[in-house]
Amino acid sequence: MNIDEVILHPLMTESASLMVERDNKLIFIVNLNATKADVKRAVEALYEVKVDKVTVQITPQGEKKAFVKLKPEYKASDVAIKLGIL
């Protein structure tokens, strides 16, 4: 899958901002056909960070939500500021 098609948009809610600060995680709404490997590759290429772990879940609205935990040497807050969501 093309990396431009994987990530639809970042998600920022109150609980997501807590995850950025506390767990070094970012949350994205991604393409339903995207795999965890696709999400990892896209985040690493687009935001120039290293991903530790990706977990996904399908929301009741039918969207796929990806929780992306960054490696400790990278700060999720820096990426969130660059994206303009924090």
PyMOL Python script that loads the backbone (N, CA, C, O; Angstrom):
from pymol import cmd

cmd.read_pdbstr("""\
ATOM      1  N   MET A   1       0.840  -1.181   0.000  1.00  0.00           N
ATOM      2  CA  MET A   1       0.000   0.000   0.000  1.00  0.00           C
ATOM      3  C   MET A   1       0.888   1.249   0.000  1.00  0.00           C
ATOM      4  O   MET A   1       1.894   1.301   0.708  1.00  0.00           O
ATOM      5  N   ASN A   2       0.513   2.244  -0.792  1.00  0.00           N
ATOM      6  CA  ASN A   2       1.245   3.500  -0.898  1.00  0.00           C
ATOM      7  C   ASN A   2       1.159   4.266   0.425  1.00  0.00           C
ATOM      8  O   ASN A   2       0.082   4.350   1.017  1.00  0.00           O
ATOM      9  N   ILE A   3       2.280   4.825   0.897  1.00  0.00           N
ATOM     10  CA  ILE A   3       2.275   5.487   2.212  1.00  0.00           C
ATOM     11  C   ILE A   3       1.359   6.699   2.259  1.00  0.00           C
ATOM     12  O   ILE A   3       0.897   7.077   3.335  1.00  0.00           O
ATOM     13  N   ASP A   4       1.087   7.312   1.119  1.00  0.00           N
ATOM     14  CA  ASP A   4       0.181   8.466   1.096  1.00  0.00           C
ATOM     15  C   ASP A   4      -1.272   8.063   1.309  1.00  0.00           C
ATOM     16  O   ASP A   4      -2.098   8.902   1.668  1.00  0.00           O
ATOM     17  N   GLU A   5      -1.595   6.796   1.092  1.00  0.00           N
ATOM     18  CA  GLU A   5      -2.965   6.308   1.246  1.00  0.00           C
ATOM     19  C   GLU A   5      -3.236   5.716   2.621  1.00  0.00           C
ATOM     20  O   GLU A   5      -4.390   5.468   2.968  1.00  0.00           O
ATOM     21  N   VAL A   6      -2.199   5.488   3.404  1.00  0.00           N
ATOM     22  CA  VAL A   6      -2.349   4.782   4.682  1.00  0.00           C
ATOM     23  C   VAL A   6      -2.989   5.669   5.744  1.00  0.00           C
ATOM     24  O   VAL A   6      -4.035   5.320   6.292  1.00  0.00           O
ATOM     25  N   ILE A   7      -2.373   6.815   6.041  1.00  0.00           N
ATOM     26  CA  ILE A   7      -2.841   7.692   7.115  1.00  0.00           C
ATOM     27  C   ILE A   7      -3.836   8.689   6.553  1.00  0.00           C
ATOM     28  O   ILE A   7      -3.512   9.464   5.653  1.00  0.00           O
ATOM     29  N   LEU A   8      -5.056   8.665   7.091  1.00  0.00           N
ATOM     30  CA  LEU A   8      -6.079   9.618   6.645  1.00  0.00           C
ATOM     31  C   LEU A   8      -5.936  10.942   7.393  1.00  0.00           C
ATOM     32  O   LEU A   8      -5.913  12.000   6.765  1.00  0.00           O
ATOM     33  N   HIS A   9      -5.839  10.899   8.732  1.00  0.00           N
ATOM     34  CA  HIS A   9      -5.618  12.110   9.518  1.00  0.00           C
ATOM     35  C   HIS A   9      -5.286  11.740  10.957  1.00  0.00           C
ATOM     36  O   HIS A   9      -5.648  10.662  11.429  1.00  0.00           O
ATOM     37  N   PRO A  10      -4.586  12.653  11.660  1.00  0.00           N
ATOM     38  CA  PRO A  10      -4.317  12.412  13.087  1.00  0.00           C
ATOM     39  C   PRO A  10      -5.578  12.654  13.908  1.00  0.00           C
ATOM     40  O   PRO A  10      -6.462  13.403  13.494  1.00  0.00           O
ATOM     41  N   LEU A  11      -5.655  12.025  15.053  1.00  0.00           N
ATOM     42  CA  LEU A  11      -6.807  12.182  15.930  1.00  0.00           C
ATOM     43  C   LEU A  11      -6.335  12.800  17.237  1.00  0.00           C
ATOM     44  O   LEU A  11      -5.408  12.293  17.868  1.00  0.00           O
ATOM     45  N   MET A  12      -6.973  13.894  17.646  1.00  0.00           N
ATOM     46  CA  MET A  12      -6.591  14.519  18.907  1.00  0.00           C
ATOM     47  C   MET A  12      -7.843  14.758  19.734  1.00  0.00           C
ATOM     48  O   MET A  12      -8.676  15.606  19.414  1.00  0.00           O
ATOM     49  N   THR A  13      -7.946  13.993  20.794  1.00  0.00           N
ATOM     50  CA  THR A  13      -9.008  14.164  21.779  1.00  0.00           C
ATOM     51  C   THR A  13      -8.324  14.396  23.123  1.00  0.00           C
ATOM     52  O   THR A  13      -7.096  14.418  23.204  1.00  0.00           O
ATOM     53  N   GLU A  14      -9.102  14.565  24.151  1.00  0.00           N
ATOM     54  CA  GLU A  14      -8.520  14.761  25.474  1.00  0.00           C
ATOM     55  C   GLU A  14      -7.715  13.532  25.901  1.00  0.00           C
ATOM     56  O   GLU A  14      -6.610  13.664  26.428  1.00  0.00           O
ATOM     57  N   SER A  15      -8.263  12.351  25.676  1.00  0.00           N
ATOM     58  CA  SER A  15      -7.535  11.137  26.058  1.00  0.00           C
ATOM     59  C   SER A  15      -6.320  10.917  25.148  1.00  0.00           C
ATOM     60  O   SER A  15      -5.308  10.373  25.589  1.00  0.00           O
ATOM     61  N   ALA A  16      -6.414  11.330  23.902  1.00  0.00           N
ATOM     62  CA  ALA A  16      -5.275  11.196  22.993  1.00  0.00           C
ATOM     63  C   ALA A  16      -4.132  12.113  23.417  1.00  0.00           C
ATOM     64  O   ALA A  16      -2.965  11.737  23.314  1.00  0.00           O
ATOM     65  N   SER A  17      -4.464  13.317  23.895  1.00  0.00           N
ATOM     66  CA  SER A  17      -3.407  14.225  24.347  1.00  0.00           C
ATOM     67  C   SER A  17      -2.728  13.681  25.603  1.00  0.00           C
ATOM     68  O   SER A  17      -1.534  13.906  25.802  1.00  0.00           O
ATOM     69  N   LEU A  18      -3.462  12.978  26.440  1.00  0.00           N
ATOM     70  CA  LEU A  18      -2.846  12.320  27.604  1.00  0.00           C
ATOM     71  C   LEU A  18      -1.892  11.219  27.155  1.00  0.00           C
ATOM     72  O   LEU A  18      -0.823  11.045  27.740  1.00  0.00           O
ATOM     73  N   MET A  19      -2.277  10.477  26.119  1.00  0.00           N
ATOM     74  CA  MET A  19      -1.402   9.413  25.607  1.00  0.00           C
ATOM     75  C   MET A  19      -0.120   9.990  25.017  1.00  0.00           C
ATOM     76  O   MET A  19       0.949   9.395  25.147  1.00  0.00           O
ATOM     77  N   VAL A  20      -0.226  11.140  24.375  1.00  0.00           N
ATOM     78  CA  VAL A  20       0.963  11.792  23.823  1.00  0.00           C
ATOM     79  C   VAL A  20       1.933  12.110  24.946  1.00  0.00           C
ATOM     80  O   VAL A  20       3.125  11.821  24.838  1.00  0.00           O
ATOM     81  N   GLU A  21       1.442  12.695  26.012  1.00  0.00           N
ATOM     82  CA  GLU A  21       2.297  13.108  27.124  1.00  0.00           C
ATOM     83  C   GLU A  21       2.792  11.925  27.959  1.00  0.00           C
ATOM     84  O   GLU A  21       3.975  11.845  28.289  1.00  0.00           O
ATOM     85  N   ARG A  22       1.887  11.015  28.295  1.00  0.00           N
ATOM     86  CA  ARG A  22       2.211   9.959  29.253  1.00  0.00           C
ATOM     87  C   ARG A  22       2.853   8.731  28.605  1.00  0.00           C
ATOM     88  O   ARG A  22       3.822   8.185  29.133  1.00  0.00           O
ATOM     89  N   ASP A  23       2.310   8.293  27.455  1.00  0.00           N
ATOM     90  CA  ASP A  23       2.727   7.019  26.862  1.00  0.00           C
ATOM     91  C   ASP A  23       3.591   7.159  25.612  1.00  0.00           C
ATOM     92  O   ASP A  23       4.024   6.152  25.052  1.00  0.00           O
ATOM     93  N   ASN A  24       3.851   8.394  25.163  1.00  0.00           N
ATOM     94  CA  ASN A  24       4.624   8.626  23.935  1.00  0.00           C
ATOM     95  C   ASN A  24       3.937   7.985  22.727  1.00  0.00           C
ATOM     96  O   ASN A  24       4.591   7.382  21.876  1.00  0.00           O
ATOM     97  N   LYS A  25       2.599   8.126  22.664  1.00  0.00           N
ATOM     98  CA  LYS A  25       1.806   7.539  21.584  1.00  0.00           C
ATOM     99  C   LYS A  25       1.102   8.619  20.786  1.00  0.00           C
ATOM    100  O   LYS A  25       0.727   9.667  21.313  1.00  0.00           O
ATOM    101  N   LEU A  26       0.931   8.336  19.496  1.00  0.00           N
ATOM    102  CA  LEU A  26       0.128   9.171  18.610  1.00  0.00           C
ATOM    103  C   LEU A  26      -1.022   8.327  18.099  1.00  0.00           C
ATOM    104  O   LEU A  26      -0.895   7.109  17.972  1.00  0.00           O
ATOM    105  N   ILE A  27      -2.144   8.968  17.806  1.00  0.00           N
ATOM    106  CA  ILE A  27      -3.305   8.244  17.297  1.00  0.00           C
ATOM    107  C   ILE A  27      -3.673   8.798  15.928  1.00  0.00           C
ATOM    108  O   ILE A  27      -3.776  10.009  15.734  1.00  0.00           O
ATOM    109  N   PHE A  28      -3.869   7.879  14.983  1.00  0.00           N
ATOM    110  CA  PHE A  28      -4.234   8.252  13.623  1.00  0.00           C
ATOM    111  C   PHE A  28      -5.458   7.462  13.181  1.00  0.00           C
ATOM    112  O   PHE A  28      -5.654   6.319  13.595  1.00  0.00           O
ATOM    113  N   ILE A  29      -6.280   8.082  12.336  1.00  0.00           N
ATOM    114  CA  ILE A  29      -7.310   7.348  11.618  1.00  0.00           C
ATOM    115  C   ILE A  29      -6.651   6.902  10.320  1.00  0.00           C
ATOM    116  O   ILE A  29      -6.107   7.721   9.580  1.00  0.00           O
ATOM    117  N   VAL A  30      -6.701   5.604  10.048  1.00  0.00           N
ATOM    118  CA  VAL A  30      -5.995   5.054   8.897  1.00  0.00           C
ATOM    119  C   VAL A  30      -6.967   4.331   7.959  1.00  0.00           C
ATOM    120  O   VAL A  30      -8.121   4.074   8.302  1.00  0.00           O
ATOM    121  N   ASN A  31      -6.469   4.021   6.786  1.00  0.00           N
ATOM    122  CA  ASN A  31      -7.241   3.291   5.783  1.00  0.00           C
ATOM    123  C   ASN A  31      -7.641   1.923   6.346  1.00  0.00           C
ATOM    124  O   ASN A  31      -6.843   1.262   7.010  1.00  0.00           O
ATOM    125  N   LEU A  32      -8.869   1.510   6.078  1.00  0.00           N
ATOM    126  CA  LEU A  32      -9.351   0.217   6.596  1.00  0.00           C
ATOM    127  C   LEU A  32      -8.521  -0.962   6.091  1.00  0.00           C
ATOM    128  O   LEU A  32      -8.450  -1.998   6.753  1.00  0.00           O
ATOM    129  N   ASN A  33      -7.899  -0.814   4.934  1.00  0.00           N
ATOM    130  CA  ASN A  33      -7.106  -1.903   4.360  1.00  0.00           C
ATOM    131  C   ASN A  33      -5.646  -1.893   4.808  1.00  0.00           C
ATOM    132  O   ASN A  33      -4.881  -2.789   4.450  1.00  0.00           O
ATOM    133  N   ALA A  34      -5.260  -0.889   5.587  1.00  0.00           N
ATOM    134  CA  ALA A  34      -3.870  -0.769   6.024  1.00  0.00           C
ATOM    135  C   ALA A  34      -3.552  -1.775   7.124  1.00  0.00           C
ATOM    136  O   ALA A  34      -4.348  -1.981   8.040  1.00  0.00           O
ATOM    137  N   THR A  35      -2.388  -2.394   7.024  1.00  0.00           N
ATOM    138  CA  THR A  35      -1.931  -3.321   8.061  1.00  0.00           C
ATOM    139  C   THR A  35      -1.075  -2.546   9.060  1.00  0.00           C
ATOM    140  O   THR A  35      -0.746  -1.381   8.842  1.00  0.00           O
ATOM    141  N   LYS A  36      -0.716  -3.218  10.168  1.00  0.00           N
ATOM    142  CA  LYS A  36       0.156  -2.587  11.158  1.00  0.00           C
ATOM    143  C   LYS A  36       1.499  -2.223  10.521  1.00  0.00           C
ATOM    144  O   LYS A  36       2.056  -1.163  10.806  1.00  0.00           O
ATOM    145  N   ALA A  37       2.014  -3.097   9.665  1.00  0.00           N
ATOM    146  CA  ALA A  37       3.290  -2.828   8.996  1.00  0.00           C
ATOM    147  C   ALA A  37       3.175  -1.615   8.077  1.00  0.00           C
ATOM    148  O   ALA A  37       4.104  -0.812   7.996  1.00  0.00           O
ATOM    149  N   ASP A  38       2.042  -1.473   7.383  1.00  0.00           N
ATOM    150  CA  ASP A  38       1.817  -0.301   6.529  1.00  0.00           C
ATOM    151  C   ASP A  38       1.829   0.980   7.357  1.00  0.00           C
ATOM    152  O   ASP A  38       2.438   1.976   6.967  1.00  0.00           O
ATOM    153  N   VAL A  39       1.151   0.946   8.504  1.00  0.00           N
ATOM    154  CA  VAL A  39       1.069   2.121   9.376  1.00  0.00           C
ATOM    155  C   VAL A  39       2.461   2.477   9.894  1.00  0.00           C
ATOM    156  O   VAL A  39       2.845   3.647   9.892  1.00  0.00           O
ATOM    157  N   LYS A  40       3.214   1.475  10.337  1.00  0.00           N
ATOM    158  CA  LYS A  40       4.565   1.715  10.854  1.00  0.00           C
ATOM    159  C   LYS A  40       5.439   2.344   9.781  1.00  0.00           C
ATOM    160  O   LYS A  40       6.131   3.330  10.037  1.00  0.00           O
ATOM    161  N   ARG A  41       5.411   1.780   8.585  1.00  0.00           N
ATOM    162  CA  ARG A  41       6.230   2.287   7.487  1.00  0.00           C
ATOM    163  C   ARG A  41       5.843   3.728   7.123  1.00  0.00           C
ATOM    164  O   ARG A  41       6.714   4.563   6.881  1.00  0.00           O
ATOM    165  N   ALA A  42       4.543   4.015   7.087  1.00  0.00           N
ATOM    166  CA  ALA A  42       4.060   5.346   6.724  1.00  0.00           C
ATOM    167  C   ALA A  42       4.459   6.389   7.772  1.00  0.00           C
ATOM    168  O   ALA A  42       4.920   7.474   7.419  1.00  0.00           O
ATOM    169  N   VAL A  43       4.285   6.067   9.052  1.00  0.00           N
ATOM    170  CA  VAL A  43       4.623   7.023  10.119  1.00  0.00           C
ATOM    171  C   VAL A  43       6.123   7.297  10.116  1.00  0.00           C
ATOM    172  O   VAL A  43       6.544   8.446  10.251  1.00  0.00           O
ATOM    173  N   GLU A  44       6.930   6.249   9.962  1.00  0.00           N
ATOM    174  CA  GLU A  44       8.380   6.440   9.952  1.00  0.00           C
ATOM    175  C   GLU A  44       8.821   7.282   8.756  1.00  0.00           C
ATOM    176  O   GLU A  44       9.721   8.111   8.886  1.00  0.00           O
ATOM    177  N   ALA A  45       8.200   7.080   7.600  1.00  0.00           N
ATOM    178  CA  ALA A  45       8.583   7.829   6.401  1.00  0.00           C
ATOM    179  C   ALA A  45       8.090   9.272   6.448  1.00  0.00           C
ATOM    180  O   ALA A  45       8.831  10.190   6.096  1.00  0.00           O
ATOM    181  N   LEU A  46       6.854   9.480   6.876  1.00  0.00           N
ATOM    182  CA  LEU A  46       6.268  10.814   6.838  1.00  0.00           C
ATOM    183  C   LEU A  46       6.772  11.736   7.947  1.00  0.00           C
ATOM    184  O   LEU A  46       6.930  12.937   7.728  1.00  0.00           O
ATOM    185  N   TYR A  47       7.025  11.189   9.128  1.00  0.00           N
ATOM    186  CA  TYR A  47       7.351  12.035  10.282  1.00  0.00           C
ATOM    187  C   TYR A  47       8.778  11.875  10.779  1.00  0.00           C
ATOM    188  O   TYR A  47       9.151  12.479  11.785  1.00  0.00           O
ATOM    189  N   GLU A  48       9.596  11.060  10.080  1.00  0.00           N
ATOM    190  CA  GLU A  48      11.016  10.877  10.394  1.00  0.00           C
ATOM    191  C   GLU A  48      11.252  10.488  11.845  1.00  0.00           C
ATOM    192  O   GLU A  48      12.086  11.083  12.527  1.00  0.00           O
ATOM    193  N   VAL A  49      10.514   9.484  12.314  1.00  0.00           N
ATOM    194  CA  VAL A  49      10.669   8.933  13.658  1.00  0.00           C
ATOM    195  C   VAL A  49      10.785   7.419  13.544  1.00  0.00           C
ATOM    196  O   VAL A  49      10.566   6.859  12.469  1.00  0.00           O
ATOM    197  N   LYS A  50      11.124   6.757  14.634  1.00  0.00           N
ATOM    198  CA  LYS A  50      11.143   5.295  14.688  1.00  0.00           C
ATOM    199  C   LYS A  50       9.979   4.829  15.554  1.00  0.00           C
ATOM    200  O   LYS A  50       9.767   5.341  16.653  1.00  0.00           O
ATOM    201  N   VAL A  51       9.228   3.855  15.050  1.00  0.00           N
ATOM    202  CA  VAL A  51       8.045   3.342  15.729  1.00  0.00           C
ATOM    203  C   VAL A  51       8.412   2.098  16.518  1.00  0.00           C
ATOM    204  O   VAL A  51       9.093   1.206  16.011  1.00  0.00           O
ATOM    205  N   ASP A  52       7.958   2.044  17.760  1.00  0.00           N
ATOM    206  CA  ASP A  52       8.192   0.885  18.619  1.00  0.00           C
ATOM    207  C   ASP A  52       7.096  -0.161  18.403  1.00  0.00           C
ATOM    208  O   ASP A  52       7.385  -1.346  18.239  1.00  0.00           O
ATOM    209  N   LYS A  53       5.826   0.291  18.405  1.00  0.00           N
ATOM    210  CA  LYS A  53       4.708  -0.653  18.358  1.00  0.00           C
ATOM    211  C   LYS A  53       3.485   0.032  17.762  1.00  0.00           C
ATOM    212  O   LYS A  53       3.268   1.227  17.964  1.00  0.00           O
ATOM    213  N   VAL A  54       2.691  -0.737  17.029  1.00  0.00           N
ATOM    214  CA  VAL A  54       1.434  -0.238  16.467  1.00  0.00           C
ATOM    215  C   VAL A  54       0.316  -1.179  16.885  1.00  0.00           C
ATOM    216  O   VAL A  54       0.421  -2.393  16.715  1.00  0.00           O
ATOM    217  N   THR A  55      -0.755  -0.616  17.432  1.00  0.00           N
ATOM    218  CA  THR A  55      -1.958  -1.400  17.693  1.00  0.00           C
ATOM    219  C   THR A  55      -3.109  -0.710  16.970  1.00  0.00           C
ATOM    220  O   THR A  55      -3.131   0.513  16.834  1.00  0.00           O
ATOM    221  N   VAL A  56      -4.062  -1.513  16.510  1.00  0.00           N
ATOM    222  CA  VAL A  56      -5.189  -0.948  15.767  1.00  0.00           C
ATOM    223  C   VAL A  56      -6.502  -1.430  16.355  1.00  0.00           C
ATOM    224  O   VAL A  56      -6.573  -2.477  16.999  1.00  0.00           O
ATOM    225  N   GLN A  57      -7.535  -0.641  16.117  1.00  0.00           N
ATOM    226  CA  GLN A  57      -8.874  -1.053  16.510  1.00  0.00           C
ATOM    227  C   GLN A  57      -9.865  -0.422  15.537  1.00  0.00           C
ATOM    228  O   GLN A  57      -9.633   0.661  15.000  1.00  0.00           O
ATOM    229  N   ILE A  58     -10.960  -1.117  15.329  1.00  0.00           N
ATOM    230  CA  ILE A  58     -12.042  -0.597  14.497  1.00  0.00           C
ATOM    231  C   ILE A  58     -13.049   0.068  15.430  1.00  0.00           C
ATOM    232  O   ILE A  58     -13.513  -0.542  16.393  1.00  0.00           O
ATOM    233  N   THR A  59     -13.381   1.319  15.138  1.00  0.00           N
ATOM    234  CA  THR A  59     -14.321   2.057  15.984  1.00  0.00           C
ATOM    235  C   THR A  59     -15.753   1.654  15.636  1.00  0.00           C
ATOM    236  O   THR A  59     -15.986   1.075  14.575  1.00  0.00           O
ATOM    237  N   PRO A  60     -16.704   1.947  16.502  1.00  0.00           N
ATOM    238  CA  PRO A  60     -18.112   1.664  16.187  1.00  0.00           C
ATOM    239  C   PRO A  60     -18.607   2.417  14.939  1.00  0.00           C
ATOM    240  O   PRO A  60     -19.586   2.013  14.310  1.00  0.00           O
ATOM    241  N   GLN A  61     -17.921   3.508  14.592  1.00  0.00           N
ATOM    242  CA  GLN A  61     -18.289   4.260  13.386  1.00  0.00           C
ATOM    243  C   GLN A  61     -17.713   3.635  12.125  1.00  0.00           C
ATOM    244  O   GLN A  61     -17.959   4.136  11.028  1.00  0.00           O
ATOM    245  N   GLY A  62     -16.955   2.559  12.255  1.00  0.00           N
ATOM    246  CA  GLY A  62     -16.399   1.860  11.104  1.00  0.00           C
ATOM    247  C   GLY A  62     -15.059   2.402  10.643  1.00  0.00           C
ATOM    248  O   GLY A  62     -14.609   2.079   9.544  1.00  0.00           O
ATOM    249  N   GLU A  63     -14.412   3.223  11.467  1.00  0.00           N
ATOM    250  CA  GLU A  63     -13.092   3.744  11.137  1.00  0.00           C
ATOM    251  C   GLU A  63     -12.025   2.879  11.804  1.00  0.00           C
ATOM    252  O   GLU A  63     -12.278   2.258  12.836  1.00  0.00           O
ATOM    253  N   LYS A  64     -10.843   2.843  11.217  1.00  0.00           N
ATOM    254  CA  LYS A  64      -9.724   2.119  11.815  1.00  0.00           C
ATOM    255  C   LYS A  64      -8.816   3.126  12.497  1.00  0.00           C
ATOM    256  O   LYS A  64      -8.331   4.069  11.873  1.00  0.00           O
ATOM    257  N   LYS A  65      -8.592   2.911  13.799  1.00  0.00           N
ATOM    258  CA  LYS A  65      -7.787   3.798  14.620  1.00  0.00           C
ATOM    259  C   LYS A  65      -6.473   3.087  14.923  1.00  0.00           C
ATOM    260  O   LYS A  65      -6.472   1.943  15.377  1.00  0.00           O
ATOM    261  N   ALA A  66      -5.351   3.770  14.671  1.00  0.00           N
ATOM    262  CA  ALA A  66      -4.032   3.196  14.938  1.00  0.00           C
ATOM    263  C   ALA A  66      -3.366   3.951  16.076  1.00  0.00           C
ATOM    264  O   ALA A  66      -3.248   5.176  16.044  1.00  0.00           O
ATOM    265  N   PHE A  67      -2.934   3.201  17.082  1.00  0.00           N
ATOM    266  CA  PHE A  67      -2.195   3.759  18.208  1.00  0.00           C
ATOM    267  C   PHE A  67      -0.716   3.462  17.941  1.00  0.00           C
ATOM    268  O   PHE A  67      -0.309   2.301  17.910  1.00  0.00           O
ATOM    269  N   VAL A  68       0.077   4.505  17.752  1.00  0.00           N
ATOM    270  CA  VAL A  68       1.477   4.356  17.360  1.00  0.00           C
ATOM    271  C   VAL A  68       2.371   4.792  18.510  1.00  0.00           C
ATOM    272  O   VAL A  68       2.419   5.969  18.868  1.00  0.00           O
ATOM    273  N   LYS A  69       3.084   3.818  19.087  1.00  0.00           N
ATOM    274  CA  LYS A  69       4.026   4.115  20.178  1.00  0.00           C
ATOM    275  C   LYS A  69       5.394   4.323  19.561  1.00  0.00           C
ATOM    276  O   LYS A  69       5.896   3.481  18.817  1.00  0.00           O
ATOM    277  N   LEU A  70       5.994   5.480  19.890  1.00  0.00           N
ATOM    278  CA  LEU A  70       7.304   5.810  19.347  1.00  0.00           C
ATOM    279  C   LEU A  70       8.407   5.267  20.238  1.00  0.00           C
ATOM    280  O   LEU A  70       8.207   5.036  21.430  1.00  0.00           O
ATOM    281  N   LYS A  71       9.585   5.067  19.634  1.00  0.00           N
ATOM    282  CA  LYS A  71      10.762   4.649  20.404  1.00  0.00           C
ATOM    283  C   LYS A  71      11.090   5.753  21.409  1.00  0.00           C
ATOM    284  O   LYS A  71      10.784   6.919  21.162  1.00  0.00           O
ATOM    285  N   PRO A  72      11.714   5.396  22.548  1.00  0.00           N
ATOM    286  CA  PRO A  72      11.967   6.380  23.620  1.00  0.00           C
ATOM    287  C   PRO A  72      12.787   7.592  23.190  1.00  0.00           C
ATOM    288  O   PRO A  72      12.638   8.670  23.765  1.00  0.00           O
ATOM    289  N   GLU A  73      13.649   7.434  22.189  1.00  0.00           N
ATOM    290  CA  GLU A  73      14.481   8.577  21.787  1.00  0.00           C
ATOM    291  C   GLU A  73      13.721   9.623  20.975  1.00  0.00           C
ATOM    292  O   GLU A  73      14.263  10.690  20.686  1.00  0.00           O
ATOM    293  N   TYR A  74      12.481   9.334  20.604  1.00  0.00           N
ATOM    294  CA  TYR A  74      11.628  10.282  19.872  1.00  0.00           C
ATOM    295  C   TYR A  74      10.466  10.706  20.753  1.00  0.00           C
ATOM    296  O   TYR A  74       9.946   9.901  21.525  1.00  0.00           O
ATOM    297  N   LYS A  75      10.059  11.948  20.646  1.00  0.00           N
ATOM    298  CA  LYS A  75       8.973  12.486  21.463  1.00  0.00           C
ATOM    299  C   LYS A  75       7.706  12.640  20.626  1.00  0.00           C
ATOM    300  O   LYS A  75       7.710  13.309  19.593  1.00  0.00           O
ATOM    301  N   ALA A  76       6.631  12.019  21.081  1.00  0.00           N
ATOM    302  CA  ALA A  76       5.344  12.140  20.398  1.00  0.00           C
ATOM    303  C   ALA A  76       4.859  13.587  20.431  1.00  0.00           C
ATOM    304  O   ALA A  76       4.189  14.036  19.501  1.00  0.00           O
ATOM    305  N   SER A  77       5.189  14.313  21.482  1.00  0.00           N
ATOM    306  CA  SER A  77       4.758  15.709  21.583  1.00  0.00           C
ATOM    307  C   SER A  77       5.397  16.559  20.487  1.00  0.00           C
ATOM    308  O   SER A  77       4.761  17.480  19.973  1.00  0.00           O
ATOM    309  N   ASP A  78       6.645  16.264  20.121  1.00  0.00           N
ATOM    310  CA  ASP A  78       7.294  17.006  19.032  1.00  0.00           C
ATOM    311  C   ASP A  78       6.574  16.782  17.703  1.00  0.00           C
ATOM    312  O   ASP A  78       6.371  17.719  16.932  1.00  0.00           O
ATOM    313  N   VAL A  79       6.192  15.533  17.445  1.00  0.00           N
ATOM    314  CA  VAL A  79       5.459  15.222  16.212  1.00  0.00           C
ATOM    315  C   VAL A  79       4.082  15.867  16.236  1.00  0.00           C
ATOM    316  O   VAL A  79       3.628  16.389  15.218  1.00  0.00           O
ATOM    317  N   ALA A  80       3.406  15.839  17.392  1.00  0.00           N
ATOM    318  CA  ALA A  80       2.081  16.424  17.513  1.00  0.00           C
ATOM    319  C   ALA A  80       2.140  17.936  17.276  1.00  0.00           C
ATOM    320  O   ALA A  80       1.245  18.497  16.645  1.00  0.00           O
ATOM    321  N   ILE A  81       3.175  18.591  17.770  1.00  0.00           N
ATOM    322  CA  ILE A  81       3.340  20.031  17.550  1.00  0.00           C
ATOM    323  C   ILE A  81       3.594  20.297  16.068  1.00  0.00           C
ATOM    324  O   ILE A  81       3.055  21.250  15.506  1.00  0.00           O
ATOM    325  N   LYS A  82       4.417  19.454  15.433  1.00  0.00           N
ATOM    326  CA  LYS A  82       4.695  19.612  14.016  1.00  0.00           C
ATOM    327  C   LYS A  82       3.417  19.454  13.172  1.00  0.00           C
ATOM    328  O   LYS A  82       3.245  20.121  12.151  1.00  0.00           O
ATOM    329  N   LEU A  83       2.525  18.554  13.626  1.00  0.00           N
ATOM    330  CA  LEU A  83       1.254  18.317  12.937  1.00  0.00           C
ATOM    331  C   LEU A  83       0.231  19.416  13.231  1.00  0.00           C
ATOM    332  O   LEU A  83      -0.774  19.540  12.530  1.00  0.00           O
ATOM    333  N   GLY A  84       0.492  20.209  14.268  1.00  0.00           N
ATOM    334  CA  GLY A  84      -0.427  21.278  14.635  1.00  0.00           C
ATOM    335  C   GLY A  84      -1.627  20.793  15.437  1.00  0.00           C
ATOM    336  O   GLY A  84      -2.673  21.442  15.433  1.00  0.00           O
ATOM    337  N   ILE A  85      -1.491  19.658  16.126  1.00  0.00           N
ATOM    338  CA  ILE A  85      -2.616  19.118  16.898  1.00  0.00           C
ATOM    339  C   ILE A  85      -2.414  19.263  18.394  1.00  0.00           C
ATOM    340  O   ILE A  85      -3.286  18.885  19.176  1.00  0.00           O
ATOM    341  N   LEU A  86      -1.287  19.800  18.800  1.00  0.00           N
ATOM    342  CA  LEU A  86      -1.022  19.981  20.236  1.00  0.00           C
ATOM    343  C   LEU A  86      -0.578  21.401  20.510  1.00  0.00           C
ATOM    344  O   LEU A  86      -0.307  21.753  21.658  1.00  0.00           O
TER     345      LEU A  86
END
""", "prot")
cmd.dss("prot")
cmd.show_as("cartoon", "prot")
cmd.util.cbc("prot")
cmd.orient("prot")
